[in-house]
């Protein structure tokens, strides 16, 4: 049993290392432009999502705030029920979605 646990742990780490390495393929001009927009932005970063995406969005907001970038989590369902007014013209909005199908 212990050898299976150890083996599973090692395989999981190797699998995750491969996934992280593949992320390098996504670092392109769009990534650079997005980072510059956030860095030079005059407003806050509003991060939104539904379901698991909302949980991840909330964690991103916590990270941004802890590094000095003003950020707010806006649950997408709350936005359509009146909270959308908190968003100002200079804010940057990041929408997270697993499938991209949520309206």
C-alpha positions in Angstrom: 0.0 0.0 0.0 2.7 2.5 0.9 4.6 1.9 -2.3 1.4 2.6 -4.3 1.0 5.9 -2.4 4.6 6.9 -3.1 4.3 5.8 -6.7 1.1 7.8 -7.2 2.6 10.9 -5.6 5.7 10.7 -7.9 3.6 10.2 -11.0 1.3 13.1 -10.0 4.3 15.5 -9.6 5.7 14.4 -12.9 2.4 14.9 -14.6 2.0 18.4 -13.1 5.6 19.3 -14.1 4.8 18.5 -17.7 1.6 20.6 -17.5 3.5 23.6 -16.1 6.1 23.2 -18.8 3.4 23.3 -21.5 2.2 26.7 -20.1 5.3 28.3 -21.7 3.5 27.9 -25.1 0.9 30.4 -24.0 3.3 33.2 -23.2 2.9 35.3 -26.3 2.2 38.9 -27.3 -1.3 38.7 -25.9 0.1 37.7 -22.5 2.5 40.6 -22.5 -0.2 43.0 -23.6 -2.5 41.8 -20.8 0.2 42.2 -18.1 1.0 45.7 -19.4 -2.8 46.6 -19.3 -3.1 45.5 -15.7 0.2 47.1 -14.6 -0.6 50.5 -16.3 -4.4 50.4 -15.5 -5.9 53.3 -13.6 -8.8 51.2 -12.1 -9.1 48.0 -10.4 -9.0 44.5 -11.7 -12.4 42.8 -11.5 -12.3 39.0 -11.7 -15.4 37.0 -12.2 -16.6 33.5 -12.8 -19.3 30.9 -11.9 -18.8 27.6 -10.1 -15.2 26.3 -9.8 -14.1 29.3 -12.0 -15.5 31.6 -9.2 -13.4 29.9 -6.6 -10.3 30.3 -8.8 -11.3 34.0 -9.5 -11.5 34.6 -5.8 -8.0 33.2 -5.3 -6.6 35.4 -8.1 -8.1 38.5 -6.5 -6.5 37.6 -3.2 -3.1 37.2 -4.9 -3.5 40.5 -6.8 -4.4 42.4 -3.7 -1.6 40.9 -1.7 0.9 42.1 -4.4 -0.5 45.7 -4.4 -2.8 45.4 -7.4 -6.3 46.6 -6.4 -8.8 43.8 -7.3 -12.3 42.8 -6.6 -14.1 39.5 -7.0 -17.5 39.8 -8.6 -19.6 36.7 -8.8 -21.2 36.7 -12.3 -24.7 35.9 -10.8 -24.4 38.9 -8.5 -23.4 41.1 -11.4 -26.6 40.4 -13.3 -28.7 41.0 -10.1 -27.6 44.6 -9.5 -23.9 44.6 -8.4 -22.6 45.5 -11.9 -22.7 49.1 -10.8 -19.5 48.6 -8.8 -17.5 48.4 -12.0 -16.1 51.7 -13.1 -14.9 52.8 -16.6 -11.2 52.4 -15.8 -11.5 48.9 -14.4 -10.2 45.9 -16.1 -12.4 42.8 -16.2 -11.1 39.2 -16.3 -13.8 36.6 -16.9 -12.9 33.0 -16.1 -14.8 30.1 -17.6 -13.9 26.4 -18.1 -16.0 26.0 -21.3 -16.6 29.5 -22.4 -20.3 28.7 -22.8 -21.8 30.6 -19.9 -23.6 33.6 -21.2 
